[in-house]
Each structure stands twice: as structure tokens, then as C-alpha cells.
Amino acid sequence: MILDGIAGVKFLTEDKFALYYAIIKAYFSFYVSFLKTIGSQETKYVPLNKRSIIYDFYLKGKKTY
């Protein structure tokens, strides 16, 4: 993203506004889709296993967790 910023400044100083606008548009598109993705995820809490998984697997025969 740092390189995009440098390129944006370069395009802005060279009066290439269409390329600068494309960079800005890509940033907004990325952030909007990122926030939608983060907002749509459910947080699932998994209870912690108080014993060793190795103990449960080999001695108790537990195959799924």
C-alpha cells in the first residue's frame, strides 16, 4: 500500500488524474469490501480443553474434538 501511495503522489504531480483516481477508487473498494467481510463473520467460541489432547486421543479414544 505504501507503493500505491507513492505512485499516487507521482501521478498527481504529473497531472495524470485518471490514474490517481483509479488508485483512490481501488482503495475505497478494498476498504468497503474488507469491512463487509469483517462484519459478516460470526465469532464462534470453542471451549478450552482442560486436559491434554494426547491423553484424550490415546487413552480415552476420543477421535473428534
C-alpha positions as CSV (number, residue, x, y, z in Angstrom):
1,M,0.0,0.0,0.0
2,I,2.9,2.3,0.5
3,L,3.9,1.9,-3.1
4,D,0.4,2.7,-4.2
5,G,0.7,5.9,-2.2
6,I,4.0,6.8,-3.8
7,A,2.5,6.1,-7.2
8,G,-0.5,8.2,-6.4
9,V,1.7,11.2,-5.5
10,K,3.7,10.7,-8.6
11,F,0.6,10.6,-10.8
12,L,-0.8,13.6,-9.0
13,T,2.4,15.6,-9.6
14,E,2.5,14.6,-13.3
15,D,-1.1,15.7,-13.8
16,K,-2.3,12.1,-14.6
17,F,-5.6,12.5,-12.7
18,A,-7.2,9.4,-14.3
19,L,-4.6,7.1,-12.9
20,Y,-4.7,8.9,-9.5
21,Y,-8.5,8.5,-9.4
22,A,-8.1,4.8,-10.2
23,I,-5.8,4.3,-7.2
24,I,-8.2,6.2,-4.9
25,K,-11.2,4.2,-6.2
26,A,-9.3,0.9,-5.7
27,Y,-8.6,1.9,-2.1
28,F,-12.2,2.7,-1.3
29,S,-13.4,-0.5,-3.0
30,F,-10.9,-2.6,-0.9
31,Y,-11.9,-1.0,2.4
32,V,-15.6,-1.3,1.7
33,S,-15.3,-5.0,0.8
34,F,-13.0,-5.6,3.8
35,L,-15.5,-4.0,6.2
36,K,-18.3,-6.1,4.7
37,T,-16.3,-9.3,5.1
38,I,-15.4,-8.5,8.7
39,G,-18.9,-7.5,9.6
40,S,-20.4,-10.7,8.2
41,Q,-18.3,-13.2,10.1
42,E,-19.6,-14.9,13.2
43,T,-17.4,-15.3,16.2
44,K,-17.5,-18.9,17.4
45,Y,-16.1,-19.6,20.8
46,V,-14.7,-23.0,21.3
47,P,-14.4,-24.2,24.9
48,L,-10.9,-24.9,26.0
49,N,-9.9,-28.5,26.6
50,K,-8.8,-28.8,30.2
51,R,-6.8,-32.0,29.5
52,S,-4.2,-32.9,27.1
53,I,-5.5,-33.8,23.6
54,I,-2.9,-36.6,23.5
55,Y,-4.4,-38.0,26.7
56,D,-7.9,-37.8,25.3
57,F,-6.9,-39.3,21.9
58,Y,-4.8,-42.2,23.0
59,L,-6.1,-43.2,26.5
60,K,-9.8,-42.3,26.2
61,G,-10.1,-43.0,22.5
62,K,-11.7,-39.7,21.6
63,K,-11.4,-39.1,17.8
64,T,-13.3,-35.9,17.3
65,Y,-13.0,-32.5,19.1
